[in-house]
Amino acid sequence: MKTRAAVLMLLASVCAQAGEGAVIEATTAAGDRVELMPDGRWRFVDQAKQAEAKKVADSYPQNQLRPEGAQGGWFGTRTLLPGDKDYNRGTLNPKMR
């Protein structure tokens, strides 16, 4: 949590200095080098720390969304992955086939 707070404070102070849409390299209060993305996300420059942070982030339920490229998943329905026989099958109305 300290790292996140340091990154957010650093982001607030650096945003005025960076051009719009630029990736900003910064250092946290703990001394870790990070990259601040224009959309508000951030990541560690060190790949080992980034992999460890991703593993922790993937354990949270809000980060376990449907896979990219899947269809469906609205209102508790099942998610269709590419390769499923029902993926992209189109309409079931015989008049529209």
CNS distance restraints for C-alpha pairs under 8 A (distance, minus, plus):
assign (resid   1 and name CA) (resid   5 and name CA) 6.26 0.50 0.50
assign (resid   2 and name CA) (resid   6 and name CA) 6.09 0.50 0.50
assign (resid   3 and name CA) (resid   7 and name CA) 6.11 0.50 0.50
assign (resid   3 and name CA) (resid  28 and name CA) 6.30 0.50 0.50
assign (resid   3 and name CA) (resid  29 and name CA) 7.00 0.50 0.50
assign (resid   3 and name CA) (resid  30 and name CA) 6.90 0.50 0.50
assign (resid   4 and name CA) (resid   8 and name CA) 6.13 0.50 0.50
assign (resid   5 and name CA) (resid   9 and name CA) 6.17 0.50 0.50
assign (resid   6 and name CA) (resid  10 and name CA) 6.02 0.50 0.50
assign (resid   6 and name CA) (resid  28 and name CA) 5.59 0.50 0.50
assign (resid   6 and name CA) (resid  29 and name CA) 5.78 0.50 0.50
assign (resid   7 and name CA) (resid  11 and name CA) 5.93 0.50 0.50
assign (resid   7 and name CA) (resid  27 and name CA) 7.84 0.50 0.50
assign (resid   7 and name CA) (resid  28 and name CA) 5.78 0.50 0.50
assign (resid   8 and name CA) (resid  12 and name CA) 6.26 0.50 0.50
assign (resid   9 and name CA) (resid  13 and name CA) 6.46 0.50 0.50
assign (resid  10 and name CA) (resid  14 and name CA) 6.07 0.50 0.50
assign (resid  10 and name CA) (resid  26 and name CA) 7.50 0.50 0.50
assign (resid  10 and name CA) (resid  28 and name CA) 7.50 0.50 0.50
assign (resid  11 and name CA) (resid  15 and name CA) 5.83 0.50 0.50
assign (resid  11 and name CA) (resid  36 and name CA) 7.20 0.50 0.50
assign (resid  12 and name CA) (resid  16 and name CA) 7.86 0.50 0.50
assign (resid  14 and name CA) (resid  18 and name CA) 6.52 0.50 0.50
assign (resid  15 and name CA) (resid  19 and name CA) 7.97 0.50 0.50
assign (resid  18 and name CA) (resid  22 and name CA) 6.53 0.50 0.50
assign (resid  18 and name CA) (resid  24 and name CA) 7.02 0.50 0.50
assign (resid  20 and name CA) (resid  38 and name CA) 7.22 0.50 0.50
assign (resid  21 and name CA) (resid  37 and name CA) 7.86 0.50 0.50
assign (resid  21 and name CA) (resid  38 and name CA) 5.07 0.50 0.50
assign (resid  22 and name CA) (resid  37 and name CA) 7.23 0.50 0.50
assign (resid  22 and name CA) (resid  38 and name CA) 6.16 0.50 0.50
assign (resid  23 and name CA) (resid  35 and name CA) 6.46 0.50 0.50
assign (resid  23 and name CA) (resid  36 and name CA) 5.71 0.50 0.50
assign (resid  23 and name CA) (resid  37 and name CA) 5.03 0.50 0.50
assign (resid  23 and name CA) (resid  38 and name CA) 6.21 0.50 0.50
assign (resid  24 and name CA) (resid  35 and name CA) 5.53 0.50 0.50
assign (resid  24 and name CA) (resid  36 and name CA) 4.98 0.50 0.50
assign (resid  24 and name CA) (resid  37 and name CA) 6.72 0.50 0.50
assign (resid  25 and name CA) (resid  33 and name CA) 7.11 0.50 0.50
assign (resid  25 and name CA) (resid  34 and name CA) 5.84 0.50 0.50
assign (resid  25 and name CA) (resid  35 and name CA) 4.51 0.50 0.50
assign (resid  25 and name CA) (resid  36 and name CA) 6.26 0.50 0.50
assign (resid  26 and name CA) (resid  33 and name CA) 5.80 0.50 0.50
assign (resid  26 and name CA) (resid  34 and name CA) 5.36 0.50 0.50
assign (resid  26 and name CA) (resid  35 and name CA) 6.13 0.50 0.50
assign (resid  26 and name CA) (resid  36 and name CA) 7.21 0.50 0.50
assign (resid  27 and name CA) (resid  31 and name CA) 5.66 0.50 0.50
assign (resid  27 and name CA) (resid  32 and name CA) 5.45 0.50 0.50
assign (resid  27 and name CA) (resid  33 and name CA) 4.42 0.50 0.50
assign (resid  27 and name CA) (resid  34 and name CA) 5.90 0.50 0.50
assign (resid  28 and name CA) (resid  32 and name CA) 5.28 0.50 0.50
assign (resid  28 and name CA) (resid  33 and name CA) 6.46 0.50 0.50
assign (resid  28 and name CA) (resid  34 and name CA) 7.19 0.50 0.50
assign (resid  32 and name CA) (resid  44 and name CA) 7.30 0.50 0.50
assign (resid  33 and name CA) (resid  44 and name CA) 6.11 0.50 0.50
assign (resid  33 and name CA) (resid  45 and name CA) 5.65 0.50 0.50
assign (resid  33 and name CA) (resid  46 and name CA) 7.25 0.50 0.50
assign (resid  34 and name CA) (resid  42 and name CA) 6.72 0.50 0.50
assign (resid  34 and name CA) (resid  43 and name CA) 5.51 0.50 0.50
assign (resid  34 and name CA) (resid  44 and name CA) 4.30 0.50 0.50
assign (resid  34 and name CA) (resid  45 and name CA) 5.12 0.50 0.50
assign (resid  34 and name CA) (resid  46 and name CA) 8.00 0.50 0.50
assign (resid  35 and name CA) (resid  42 and name CA) 5.54 0.50 0.50
assign (resid  35 and name CA) (resid  43 and name CA) 5.46 0.50 0.50
assign (resid  35 and name CA) (resid  44 and name CA) 6.31 0.50 0.50
assign (resid  35 and name CA) (resid  45 and name CA) 6.40 0.50 0.50
assign (resid  36 and name CA) (resid  40 and name CA) 6.87 0.50 0.50
assign (resid  36 and name CA) (resid  41 and name CA) 6.26 0.50 0.50
assign (resid  36 and name CA) (resid  42 and name CA) 4.51 0.50 0.50
assign (resid  36 and name CA) (resid  43 and name CA) 6.88 0.50 0.50
assign (resid  37 and name CA) (resid  41 and name CA) 5.28 0.50 0.50
assign (resid  37 and name CA) (resid  42 and name CA) 5.65 0.50 0.50
assign (resid  43 and name CA) (resid  50 and name CA) 6.40 0.50 0.50
assign (resid  44 and name CA) (resid  49 and name CA) 6.32 0.50 0.50
assign (resid  44 and name CA) (resid  50 and name CA) 5.06 0.50 0.50
assign (resid  45 and name CA) (resid  49 and name CA) 7.96 0.50 0.50
assign (resid  45 and name CA) (resid  50 and name CA) 7.17 0.50 0.50
assign (resid  46 and name CA) (resid  50 and name CA) 6.24 0.50 0.50
assign (resid  47 and name CA) (resid  51 and name CA) 6.06 0.50 0.50
assign (resid  48 and name CA) (resid  52 and name CA) 6.34 0.50 0.50
assign (resid  49 and name CA) (resid  53 and name CA) 6.08 0.50 0.50
assign (resid  50 and name CA) (resid  54 and name CA) 6.06 0.50 0.50
assign (resid  51 and name CA) (resid  55 and name CA) 6.24 0.50 0.50
assign (resid  52 and name CA) (resid  56 and name CA) 6.44 0.50 0.50
assign (resid  53 and name CA) (resid  57 and name CA) 6.10 0.50 0.50
assign (resid  54 and name CA) (resid  58 and name CA) 5.96 0.50 0.50
assign (resid  55 and name CA) (resid  59 and name CA) 6.63 0.50 0.50
assign (resid  56 and name CA) (resid  60 and name CA) 7.41 0.50 0.50
assign (resid  57 and name CA) (resid  63 and name CA) 6.91 0.50 0.50
assign (resid  58 and name CA) (resid  63 and name CA) 5.79 0.50 0.50
assign (resid  58 and name CA) (resid  64 and name CA) 6.66 0.50 0.50
assign (resid  59 and name CA) (resid  63 and name CA) 7.48 0.50 0.50
assign (resid  59 and name CA) (resid  64 and name CA) 7.82 0.50 0.50
assign (resid  60 and name CA) (resid  64 and name CA) 7.02 0.50 0.50
assign (resid  66 and name CA) (resid  70 and name CA) 6.71 0.50 0.50
assign (resid  66 and name CA) (resid  73 and name CA) 7.44 0.50 0.50
assign (resid  66 and name CA) (resid  79 and name CA) 7.10 0.50 0.50
assign (resid  67 and name CA) (resid  81 and name CA) 7.83 0.50 0.50
assign (resid  69 and name CA) (resid  81 and name CA) 7.10 0.50 0.50
assign (resid  69 and name CA) (resid  82 and name CA) 6.97 0.50 0.50
assign (resid  70 and name CA) (resid  79 and name CA) 6.38 0.50 0.50
assign (resid  70 and name CA) (resid  80 and name CA) 5.46 0.50 0.50
assign (resid  70 and name CA) (resid  81 and name CA) 4.62 0.50 0.50
assign (resid  70 and name CA) (resid  82 and name CA) 6.33 0.50 0.50
assign (resid  71 and name CA) (resid  79 and name CA) 5.79 0.50 0.50
assign (resid  71 and name CA) (resid  80 and name CA) 5.00 0.50 0.50
assign (resid  71 and name CA) (resid  81 and name CA) 6.56 0.50 0.50
assign (resid  71 and name CA) (resid  87 and name CA) 7.14 0.50 0.50
assign (resid  72 and name CA) (resid  77 and name CA) 6.80 0.50 0.50
assign (resid  72 and name CA) (resid  78 and name CA) 6.46 0.50 0.50
assign (resid  72 and name CA) (resid  79 and name CA) 4.91 0.50 0.50
assign (resid  72 and name CA) (resid  80 and name CA) 6.08 0.50 0.50
assign (resid  73 and name CA) (resid  77 and name CA) 4.95 0.50 0.50
assign (resid  73 and name CA) (resid  78 and name CA) 5.26 0.50 0.50
assign (resid  73 and name CA) (resid  79 and name CA) 4.67 0.50 0.50
assign (resid  73 and name CA) (resid  80 and name CA) 7.80 0.50 0.50
assign (resid  74 and name CA) (resid  78 and name CA) 7.88 0.50 0.50
assign (resid  80 and name CA) (resid  84 and name CA) 6.35 0.50 0.50
assign (resid  80 and name CA) (resid  86 and name CA) 7.18 0.50 0.50
assign (resid  80 and name CA) (resid  87 and name CA) 5.88 0.50 0.50
assign (resid  81 and name CA) (resid  87 and name CA) 6.74 0.50 0.50
assign (resid  82 and name CA) (resid  87 and name CA) 6.08 0.50 0.50
assign (resid  83 and name CA) (resid  87 and name CA) 6.70 0.50 0.50
assign (resid  85 and name CA) (resid  89 and name CA) 7.61 0.50 0.50
assign (resid  91 and name CA) (resid  96 and name CA) 6.98 0.50 0.50
assign (resid  91 and name CA) (resid  97 and name CA) 7.09 0.50 0.50
assign (resid  92 and name CA) (resid  96 and name CA) 7.91 0.50 0.50
assign (resid  92 and name CA) (resid  97 and name CA) 7.71 0.50 0.50
assign (resid  93 and name CA) (resid  97 and name CA) 6.78 0.50 0.50
